Amino acid sequence: MKSSTFQLPDFWQATLTPSRSDLLFALRNMIAGGVALYLAFCFDLQQPQWALTTVFIVGQSTSGMVLAKGAYRLVGTFVGAMVSIAMIGVFGQAPLLFLLCMALWLAFCTTGASLLRNHASYGFVLAGYTTAIIALPATAAPLGVFDEAVARCQEISLGILCASIASTILWPRRVEQVLAVQARAAWQAGVRAAASELLGTDQRKGLLEALSRLVAVDSQRDHAWFEGPKGRRRSQALRVLSRDLLSLLRA
């Protein structure tokens, strides 16, 4: 009679028996969030919870991902705040024109988010809904839109700064260290797919494996650019590798 072993669901395994990297990741975010919330109260910011929330939003497993997401979130927030001030300043007394302008801006941000990828797409999303968060309530009190925009930028910037510093100095994990292993695996998978094609064997499985590894490397490549000169050099090398692999797979 076969004995069946009971296995906990993934959620409970991650909750009851977390790995060391998971614990360090959670601890790093807790420290960064606590510091951000403390500084927000010290600076008497309007909504300190936004600084804490931002830390957990931009918190990622590697420092490059945190820096990339934080940079695009900061740019998107700043652009959204500026657009909010401009909209209220020009169309604050014309509700129909204001709504038309808001609809066009949200359509533009949605288009940018759809056409781009990774955190560049995220930046367009931030620019769109930041404008909605600031400008729509300000229609009832137009004179306060500048203060709302400044407060929003301050709170988001503080959270991004705390998360970025924590990911860099507290048990950092760098993207560029992982990329070498992923790039080697992607190249080997591409060579195996090409060899299967030459031998006339079933190459579908090898082709799918090569493409999946290539997509994984390409999604991480942009994050390494934020990790300094070494990360940028590795990112450029991986761009060439991706191009060569695609040429090899098409051949």
For each residue, the residues with C-beta under 8 A, 3 or more apart:
1:
2:
3:
4:
5:
6:
7:
8: 12 13 16
9: 12 13
10: 13 14
11: 14 15
12: 8 9 15 16
13: 8 9 10 16 17
14: 10 11 17 18 22
15: 11 12 18
16: 8 12 13
17: 13 14
18: 14 15 22 23 26
19: 22 23
20: 23 24
21: 24 25 61 173
22: 14 18 19 25 26
23: 18 19 20 26 27
24: 20 21 27 28 170 171
25: 21 22 28 29 59 61
26: 18 22 23 29 30
27: 23 24 30 31 170
28: 24 25 31 32 59 166 167 170 171
29: 25 26 32 33 55 56 59 163 166
30: 26 27 33 34
31: 27 28 34 35 166 170
32: 28 29 35 36 55 59 162 163 165 166 167 170
33: 29 30 36 37 52 55 56 162
34: 30 31 37 38
35: 31 32 38 39 162 166
36: 32 33 39 40 51 52 54 55 158 159 161 162 163
37: 33 34 40 41 48 49 51 52
38: 34 35 41 42
39: 35 36 42 43 51 158 162
40: 36 37 43 45 48 50 51 52 155 158
41: 37 38 44 45 48
42: 38 39
43: 39 40 154 158
44: 41
45: 40 41 48 50 51 151 154 155 158
46: 147 148 151 155
47: 50 151 155
48: 37 40 41 45 51 52 155
49: 37 52 53
50: 40 45 47 53 54 152 155 156 159
51: 36 37 39 40 45 48 54 55 155 156 158 159 162
52: 33 36 37 40 48 49 55 56 159
53: 49 50 56 57 159
54: 36 50 51 57 58 73 155 156 158 159 160 163
55: 29 32 33 36 51 52 58 59 159 162 163 166
56: 29 33 52 53 59
57: 53 54 69 73 159
58: 54 55 66 69 70 73 159 160 163 164
59: 25 28 29 32 55 56 66 163 167
60: 65 66 69 167
61: 21 25 65 173
62: 65 66 167 173 174 175 178 223
63: 66 67 164 167 168 172 173 174 175 227
64: 67 68 174 175 176 220 223 224 225 226 227 231
65: 60 61 62 68 69 175 223
66: 58 59 60 62 63 69 70 163 164 167
67: 63 64 70 71 164 167 168 223 226 227
68: 64 65 71 72 118 119 222 223 225 226
69: 57 58 60 65 66 72 73 119 122
70: 58 66 67 73 74 160 163 164
71: 67 68 74 75 119 160 226
72: 68 69 75 76 119 120 122 123 126
73: 54 57 58 69 70 76 77 119 122 123 126 156 160
74: 70 71 77 78 156 157 160
75: 71 72 78 79 123 126 127
76: 72 73 79 80 122 123 124 125 126 127 130
77: 73 74 80 81 126 127 130 152 153 156 157
78: 74 75 81 82 153
79: 75 76 82 83 123 127 130
80: 76 77 83 84 126 127 128 129 130 131 133 134
81: 77 78 84 85 130 131 134 149 150 152 153
82: 78 79 85 86 149
83: 79 80 86 87 105 127 131 135
84: 80 81 87 88 130 131 134 135 138 145 148 149
85: 81 82 88 89 145 146 149
86: 82 83 89 90
87: 83 84 90 91 92 98 101 102 105 131 135
88: 84 85 91 92 98 135 138 139 142 145
89: 85 86 92 145
90: 86 87 101
91: 87 88 94 95 97 98 101
92: 87 88 89 98 138 139 142 145
93: 142
94: 91 97 98
95: 91 98 99 139
96: 99 100
97: 91 94 100 101
98: 87 88 91 92 94 95 101 102 135 139
99: 95 96 102 103
100: 96 97 103 104
101: 87 90 91 97 98 104 105
102: 87 98 99 105 106 131 132 135 136
103: 99 100 106 107
104: 100 101 107 108
105: 83 87 101 102 108 109 128 131
106: 102 103 109 110 128 131 132
107: 103 104 110 111
108: 104 105 111 112
109: 105 106 112 113 124 125 127 128 131
110: 106 107 113 114 124 128
111: 107 108 114 115
112: 108 109 115 116 121 124
113: 109 110 116 121 122 124 125 128
114: 110 111 121
115: 111 112 121
116: 112 113 120 121 124
117: 120 121
118: 68 121 122 219 222
119: 68 69 71 72 73 122 123 222
120: 72 116 117 123 124
121: 112 113 114 115 116 117 118 124 125
122: 69 72 73 76 113 118 119 125 126
123: 72 73 75 76 79 119 120 126 127
124: 76 109 110 112 113 116 120 121 127 128
125: 76 109 113 121 122 128 129
126: 72 73 75 76 77 80 122 123 129 130
127: 75 76 77 79 80 83 109 123 124 130 131
128: 80 105 106 109 110 113 124 125 131 132
129: 80 125 126 132 133
130: 76 77 79 80 81 84 126 127 133 134 152
131: 80 81 83 84 87 102 105 106 109 127 128 134 135
132: 102 106 128 129 135 136
133: 80 129 130 136 137 152
134: 80 81 84 130 131 137 138 145 148 149 152
135: 83 84 87 88 98 102 131 132 138 139 145
136: 102 132 133 139
137: 133 134 140 141 148
138: 84 88 92 134 135 141 142 144 145 148
139: 88 92 95 98 135 136 142
140: 137
141: 137 138 144 145
142: 88 92 93 138 139 145
143:
144: 138 141 147 148
145: 84 85 88 89 92 134 135 138 141 142 148 149
146: 85 149 150
147: 46 144 150 151
148: 46 84 134 137 138 144 145 151 152
149: 81 82 84 85 134 145 146 152 153
150: 81 146 147 153 154
151: 45 46 47 147 148 154 155
152: 50 77 81 130 133 134 148 149 155 156
153: 77 78 81 149 150 156 157
154: 43 45 150 151 157 158
155: 40 45 46 47 48 50 51 54 151 152 158 159
156: 50 51 54 73 74 77 152 153 159 160
157: 74 77 153 154 160 161
158: 36 39 40 43 45 51 54 154 155 161 162
159: 36 50 51 52 53 54 55 57 58 155 156 162 163
160: 54 58 70 71 73 74 156 157 163 164
161: 36 157 158 164 165
162: 32 33 35 36 39 51 55 158 159 165 166
163: 29 32 36 54 55 58 59 66 70 159 160 166 167
164: 58 63 66 67 70 160 161 167 168
165: 32 161 162 168 169
166: 28 29 31 32 35 55 162 163 169 170
167: 28 32 59 60 62 63 66 67 163 164 170 172
168: 63 67 164 165 172
169: 165 166 172
170: 24 27 28 31 32 166 167
171: 24 28
172: 63 167 168 169
173: 21 61 62 63 177 178
174: 62 63 64 177 178 224 227 231
175: 62 63 64 65 178 179 220 223 224 227 231
176: 64 179 180 224 227 230 231 234 235
177: 173 174 180
178: 62 173 174 175 181 182 220
179: 175 176 182 183 217 220 221 224 234 235 238
180: 176 177 183 184 234
181: 178 184 185
182: 178 179 185 186 213 216 217 220
183: 179 180 186 187 217 237 238 241
184: 180 181 187 188
185: 181 182 188 189 213
186: 182 183 189 190 210 213 214 216 217 241 245
187: 183 184 190 191 241 245
188: 184 185 191 192
189: 185 186 192 193 206 209 210 213 214
190: 186 187 193 194 210 214 245 248 249
191: 187 188 194 195 248
192: 188 189 195 196 206 209 210
193: 189 190 196 197 203 206 207 209 210 248 249
194: 190 191 197 198 248 249 251
195: 191 192 198 199
196: 192 193 199 201 202 203 206 207
197: 193 194 200 203
198: 194 195
199: 195 196
200: 197
201: 196
202: 196 205
203: 193 196 197 206 207
204: 207 208
205: 202 208 209
206: 189 192 193 196 203 209 210
207: 193 196 203 204 210 211 249
208: 204 205 211 212
209: 189 192 193 205 206 212 213
210: 186 189 190 192 193 206 207 213 214 245 249
211: 207 208 214 215 249
212: 208 209 215 216
213: 182 185 186 189 209 210 216 217
214: 186 189 190 210 211 217 218 242 245 246
215: 211 212 218 219
216: 182 186 212 213 219 220
217: 179 182 183 186 213 214 220 221 238 241 242
218: 214 215 221 238 242
219: 118 215 216 222
220: 64 175 178 179 182 216 217 223 224
221: 179 217 218 224 225 235 238 239 242
222: 68 118 119 219 225 235
223: 62 64 65 67 68 175 220 226 227
224: 64 174 175 176 179 220 221 227 231 232 234 235 238
225: 64 68 221 222 231 232 235
226: 64 67 68 71 223 231
227: 63 64 67 174 175 176 223 224 230 231 232
228: 231 232
229: 232 233
230: 176 227 233 234
231: 64 174 175 176 224 225 226 227 228 234 235
232: 224 225 227 228 229 235 236
233: 229 230 236 237
234: 176 179 180 224 230 231 237 238
235: 176 179 221 222 224 225 231 232 238 239
236: 232 233 239 240
237: 183 233 234 240 241
238: 179 183 217 218 221 224 234 235 241 242
239: 221 235 236 242 243
240: 236 237 243 244
241: 183 186 187 217 237 238 244 245
242: 214 217 218 221 238 239 245 246
243: 239 240 246 247
244: 240 241 247 248
245: 186 187 190 210 214 241 242 248 249
246: 214 242 243 249 250
247: 243 244 250 251
248: 190 191 193 194 244 245 251
249: 190 193 194 207 210 211 245 246
250: 246 247
251: 194 247 248
